[in-house]
Amino acid sequence: MKTLIEIYDKDEAIHNVLITLIFKPKNVIFLVETPLTEKEKENIRQFLKSHGVQPNISFIHLSNWRVRQIAHTLEEITWQYEDITFEITGGNSFLVSVISQYAYTQGIPLIYKVLKRKALVVIKVLEDEVKEIALPHFKIGDILNLYGAGIDHLDHFRSLFDDEQRYQTYRRLSHLYFMRLDAWDSLIDWFQRTETIEERGEDGTPNGTLRIEGDALKGKKAKRVLPVLKDLEESGILKIHQADEHKMVINLWDRDIANAFKIQGAWLELWTYLVLKQMNLFDDLHMSVIINWDKGKQNQNNRIINEIDVIGIRGLTSVFISCKMSLSGRSVYDMYEIKILCEKFGGMRAKAVMVTLEKEKKINSVFLRKAEELGVTVIPFEDVFSEGMSSIMRDLVGAS
């Protein structure tokens, strides 16, 4: 194949480049229903270039949807280029029909993707051949860039990705979160009222120790929080420096952890991320991803950003996850938000998920019905801390 003619699918940006990545044709011609902006065209070129593929790319706008006019356009293309193949997965069904008929009369091969089987069906003069394909492994940034967006930065637990030692530290933290879930909210409440002091050496430079000072723990709060702090100390996460009737002082050595202890929702994000990480299910996985809608716009005042708690990608399927401690009246808006972001930056194959600590029987039936209508998967408390979440994720990405 020297020339690929691709029906542009506005809903599935990744589909428009997949065959090009696999076969690396010399020429790629996109047939589009509505003209693309220069930015959209450049996104495609840059995406392919980043994967080592730089074909000659053309975009042909089919403004007239009469069969004769489309056939005339196809004739001009086939006269100009050699060794042509049409890719007909997705896109406008009318255009697919016309191209299929034209290809049959000219003996030009057609390619149809069967992604569930990881195969291509090559059709030529009513004879077909099935070829297995190895799907490229994409990064989350690749997919966002293809839609014109990008990763602005990672928020909570940024040091999680630094090295294996930190990763194991966060695994221990996540396990303690699970074991002490009933007291974790009280722990966070205490941390939110503390003062963080960066200790310094004799020369005045920071020595890496964070001194956390807060109110003394008394009564019921002491019974709930002190055992958790002692567990954290035994795990090497922190050191209790002072615990008396006057105040509570602890030492920490990781600012990411110190900051996260003041954010309730960060820990459900961490748990969800680590569960998915240990599944080895995704080609790429990130948590607390701040998305910049326009990767080329760095001005802090007019850029649009959103946070996605966890994003994973397997093959061509992205999973966008919103983590919520509970589901309130506002949660319907959160559901719409994750669905919109999912489709905007992941395409129609992307999956939107809400993970919550709300028990299933307490979730409003109207909320669940709306989630089903929108195609948003809700994972309740019972599945978050069991094999349920892993099973649901495998089903979502077709790996079960």
C-alpha positions in Angstrom: 0.0 0.0 0.0 1.5 3.3 -1.1 -1.7 5.4 -0.8 -4.3 5.2 1.9 -7.7 7.0 1.4 -9.3 7.4 4.8 -12.9 8.5 5.5 -12.4 11.1 8.3 -14.3 10.2 11.4 -14.9 13.4 13.5 -16.0 11.4 16.6 -13.0 9.0 16.7 -9.7 10.9 16.1 -7.5 7.9 16.9 -9.3 5.8 14.2 -8.2 8.3 11.6 -4.5 7.5 12.2 -4.4 3.9 13.2 -4.0 2.3 9.7 -1.4 4.9 8.8 0.6 4.0 11.9 0.4 0.3 11.1 1.2 0.3 7.3 3.1 3.6 7.0 1.9 4.5 3.5 3.6 7.2 1.4 0.5 9.2 0.9 -2.6 9.6 3.1 -5.8 11.3 1.8 -8.6 12.2 4.2 -12.1 12.6 2.8 -13.9 15.0 5.1 -17.6 16.0 5.4 -16.8 19.5 6.9 -13.6 21.4 6.4 -11.0 20.9 9.2 -9.3 23.8 10.9 -5.6 24.2 10.3 -5.1 23.4 14.0 -6.9 20.1 13.5 -4.8 19.2 10.5 -1.6 20.1 12.4 -2.7 17.9 15.3 -2.8 14.9 13.0 0.5 15.7 11.4 2.3 16.2 14.7 0.7 13.0 16.2 2.0 10.9 13.3 5.4 12.6 13.4 5.8 11.8 17.1 5.3 8.2 16.2 7.9 8.3 13.4 5.5 8.4 10.5 5.5 11.4 8.1 3.4 10.7 5.0 2.3 13.2 2.4 -1.1 14.2 3.9 -4.0 15.7 1.9 -7.5 16.7 3.0 -10.3 16.7 0.5 -13.6 18.3 1.4 -16.6 16.6 -0.3 -19.0 19.5 -0.4 -21.4 17.9 -2.9 -23.0 14.7 -1.7 -24.2 13.6 -5.2 -23.0 10.1 -6.1 -21.7 11.2 -9.5 -19.6 14.1 -8.0 -18.1 11.8 -5.4 -17.2 9.2 -8.0 -15.6 11.9 -10.1 -13.5 13.0 -7.1 -12.5 9.3 -6.5 -11.5 9.0 -10.2 -9.2 12.0 -10.0 -7.5 10.5 -6.9 -7.0 7.1 -8.5 -5.5 8.7 -11.7 -3.1 10.7 -9.6 -1.9 8.1 -7.1 -0.9 4.4 -7.3 -1.3 1.3 -5.1 -4.5 2.7 -3.4 -6.4 1.2 -0.5 -9.6 2.6 1.0 -10.2 2.5 4.8 -14.0 2.4 5.4 -14.4 1.9 9.2 -16.5 4.7 10.7 -17.4 7.9 9.1 -20.5 8.8 7.0 -22.4 5.6 6.0 -23.5 7.1 2.7 -19.9 7.9 1.8 -18.9 4.3 2.8 -21.6 2.9 0.5 -20.4 5.0 -2.5 -16.7 4.2 -2.0 -17.5 0.5 -1.6 -19.3 0.4 -4.9 -16.6 2.4 -6.6 -13.8 0.2 -5.2 -15.6 -2.9 -6.4 -15.9 -1.6 -10.0 -12.2 -0.6 -10.0 -10.8 -3.6 -8.1 -9.4 -1.4 -5.4 -9.0 -3.1 -1.9 -11.0 -2.0 1.1 -9.9 -2.2 4.7 -12.3 -2.7 7.6 -11.1 -2.7 11.2 -12.5 -5.3 13.6 -11.0 -4.0 16.8 -12.5 -6.6 19.2 -10.6 -9.2 17.3 -7.6 -7.0 16.7 -7.9 -7.8 13.0 -8.3 -6.1 9.6 -10.6 -7.4 6.9 -9.1 -6.7 3.5 -11.8 -6.9 0.8 -11.1 -7.1 -2.9 -13.7 -7.9 -5.6 -16.0 -9.6 -3.0 -13.1 -11.8 -1.6 -11.8 -11.1 1.8 -8.7 -11.8 3.8 -8.5 -11.4 7.6 -5.2 -10.1 8.9 -4.4 -10.0 12.6 -2.8 -6.7 13.8 -0.9 -5.6 16.8 -2.4 -2.3 18.0 0.1 0.4 18.9 0.5 1.2 22.6 -0.5 4.8 23.0 0.3 7.2 25.9 -2.4 9.3 27.4 -0.6 12.4 26.2 -0.8 11.1 22.6 -4.5 10.9 22.7 -5.0 14.3 24.3 -2.6 15.9 21.8 -4.6 14.4 18.9 -7.6 16.2 20.2 -5.6 19.5 20.5 -5.3 19.3 24.3 -2.4 18.3 26.6 -1.3 17.4 30.1 -0.7 20.6 31.9 0.6 19.0 35.1 -0.1 16.2 37.6 -1.6 17.4 40.9 -1.7 15.0 43.9 1.2 12.6 44.6 3.4 13.8 41.8 6.4 12.1 43.4 4.6 8.7 43.0 6.1 8.4 39.6 9.7 9.3 40.6 11.1 5.9 41.6 10.2 2.4 42.9 10.9 3.3 46.6 8.3 6.1 46.5 5.8 3.9 44.7 6.1 1.2 47.4 5.7 4.0 50.1 2.4 5.0 48.4 1.3 1.4 48.3 1.8 1.1 52.1 -0.1 4.3 52.5 -3.0 3.1 50.4 -3.2 -0.2 52.4 -3.4 1.8 55.6 -6.1 4.0 54.1 -8.1 0.8 53.4 -7.5 -0.7 56.8 -8.3 2.6 58.7 -11.0 3.9 56.4 -13.4 4.5 59.3 -11.0 6.9 61.0 -9.4 8.5 57.9 -11.8 11.4 57.7 -10.9 12.4 61.3 -7.2 12.1 60.4 -7.7 14.5 57.5 -9.7 16.8 59.6 -6.9 17.1 62.1 -4.3 17.7 59.4 -6.4 20.4 57.9 -6.0 22.4 61.1 -2.3 22.0 61.4 0.7 24.3 60.5 3.5 23.0 58.3 7.0 24.3 59.1 10.0 23.5 56.9 12.9 22.7 59.1 16.3 24.1 58.2 19.9 23.2 59.1 22.5 25.4 60.7 23.3 26.9 57.3 19.7 27.9 56.8 18.9 25.5 54.0 16.0 23.1 54.2 17.0 19.8 55.7 14.1 17.8 54.1 12.0 17.5 57.3 8.5 19.0 57.5 7.3 19.7 61.0 3.5 19.4 61.3 2.1 21.1 64.4 -1.5 20.8 65.5 -3.9 20.8 68.4 -3.6 18.1 71.0 -5.7 15.0 70.4 -8.2 14.5 73.1 -11.3 12.3 73.8 -13.0 10.5 71.0 -10.7 12.2 68.4 -7.6 10.8 70.1 -9.1 7.3 70.1 -9.7 7.6 66.3 -6.7 9.5 65.1 -3.8 8.3 67.4 -3.9 4.7 66.3 -3.8 5.8 62.7 -0.8 8.0 63.3 1.0 5.2 65.1 0.3 2.8 62.2 1.8 5.5 59.9 4.8 5.8 62.1 5.4 2.0 62.1 5.2 2.1 58.3 7.9 4.7 58.2 5.6 7.4 56.7 6.0 9.8 59.6 7.5 10.2 63.1 5.5 11.3 66.1 7.7 14.0 67.7 5.3 15.2 70.5 2.0 13.9 71.8 0.8 15.5 75.0 -2.1 17.6 76.4 -0.6 20.7 74.8 -0.2 19.9 71.2 0.6 17.2 68.6 3.8 17.4 66.5 4.9 15.0 63.8 7.7 15.0 61.3 7.2 14.1 57.6 9.7 13.9 54.8 7.5 14.0 51.7 5.7 17.2 50.8 3.3 15.4 48.5 2.1 13.2 51.3 1.9 16.2 53.7 -0.3 18.1 51.2 -2.5 15.1 50.5 -3.2 14.6 54.2 -5.2 17.8 53.9 -7.4 16.6 51.0 -10.1 14.0 51.6 -10.6 13.0 48.0 -6.9 12.5 47.2 -6.9 9.1 48.9 -9.7 7.5 47.0 -7.9 8.7 43.8 -4.7 7.0 45.1 -6.5 3.8 46.0 -8.2 3.6 42.5 -5.0 4.4 40.7 -3.0 1.7 42.6 -5.7 -0.9 42.1 -5.6 -0.3 38.3 -1.8 -0.1 38.3 -1.5 -3.5 39.9 -3.9 -5.0 37.4 -1.3 -4.4 34.5 -4.4 -3.7 32.4 -3.5 -0.4 30.9 -0.9 0.7 28.4 -0.6 4.0 30.3 -2.2 5.2 33.5 -2.1 8.5 35.4 -3.8 10.1 38.3 -4.7 13.7 39.2 -4.2 14.8 35.6 -4.7 18.5 34.9 -5.8 18.8 31.2 -5.1 22.0 29.3 -7.8 22.2 26.6 -5.4 24.0 24.2 -1.9 22.6 24.5 -0.5 25.6 22.7 -2.0 28.2 25.1 0.2 28.7 28.2 -1.3 32.0 29.4 -2.6 31.3 32.9 -5.4 33.9 32.5 -7.3 32.6 29.5 -6.5 28.9 29.3 -9.2 26.3 30.1 -8.2 23.4 32.4 -9.9 20.4 34.0 -8.8 17.8 36.4 -9.4 14.1 35.7 -8.8 12.0 38.8 -7.6 8.9 37.0 -7.1 8.3 33.2 -6.1 5.0 31.7 -5.7 3.8 28.1 -5.7 0.2 26.7 -5.4 -0.2 23.0 -7.8 2.4 21.5 -10.0 2.6 24.6 -9.5 5.4 27.1 -11.1 5.3 30.6 -11.8 8.6 32.4 -12.5 8.2 36.1 -14.0 10.7 38.6 -13.6 9.8 42.3 -16.2 11.1 44.7 -16.3 10.4 48.4 -20.1 10.7 48.4 -22.8 11.4 45.9 -24.8 14.6 46.6 -27.2 16.6 44.6 -24.3 18.2 42.8 -23.0 14.8 41.7 -25.3 14.8 38.6 -23.2 17.8 37.3 -20.1 15.8 38.1 -21.5 13.0 36.0 -22.2 15.2 33.1 -18.7 16.7 33.4 -16.8 13.4 33.3 -19.0 12.3 30.3 -18.3 15.5 28.4 -14.6 15.4 29.0 -14.5 11.7 28.2 -16.0 12.1 24.8 -14.1 15.4 24.0 -10.7 14.0 24.7 -11.2 10.3 24.3 -13.7 9.9 21.5 -16.8 7.8 21.3 -15.0 4.6 22.4 -13.9 6.2 25.6 -15.5 5.1 28.9 -16.7 7.4 31.7 -16.6 6.1 35.2 -17.5 7.4 38.7 -15.9 5.7 41.7 -17.6 6.5 45.0 -17.5 5.5 48.7 -21.3 5.7 48.7 -22.8 2.2 49.3 -24.9 1.0 46.5 -28.2 0.8 48.4 -27.8 4.5 49.3 -27.3 5.8 45.8 -30.4 7.5 44.4 -32.1 5.3 41.8 -32.7 8.4 39.6 -28.9 9.1 39.7 -28.2 5.5 38.6 -30.8 5.6 35.9 -29.3 8.8 34.5 -25.8 7.3 34.6 -27.1 4.3 32.6 -28.7 6.7 30.0 -25.4 8.6 29.6 -23.3 5.5 29.6 -21.4 6.4 32.8 -20.4 3.4 34.9 -20.8 3.9 38.7 -18.6 1.8 40.9 -20.0 1.9 44.5 -18.3 1.2 47.9 -18.9 -2.6 47.7 -16.9 -2.9 44.5 -14.2 -0.3 45.3 -12.6 -2.5 48.0 -13.2 -5.9 46.4 -12.4 -7.7 43.1 -15.5 -5.9 41.7 -13.6 -2.8 40.5 -11.0 -5.0 38.7 -13.8 -7.0 37.0 -15.7 -3.9 35.9 -12.6 -2.4 34.4 -11.7 -5.5 32.4 -15.2 -5.5 31.0 -15.0 -1.8 30.1 -11.9 -2.2 28.0 -12.8 -5.6 26.6 -10.2 -7.6 28.5 -12.4 -10.0 30.3 
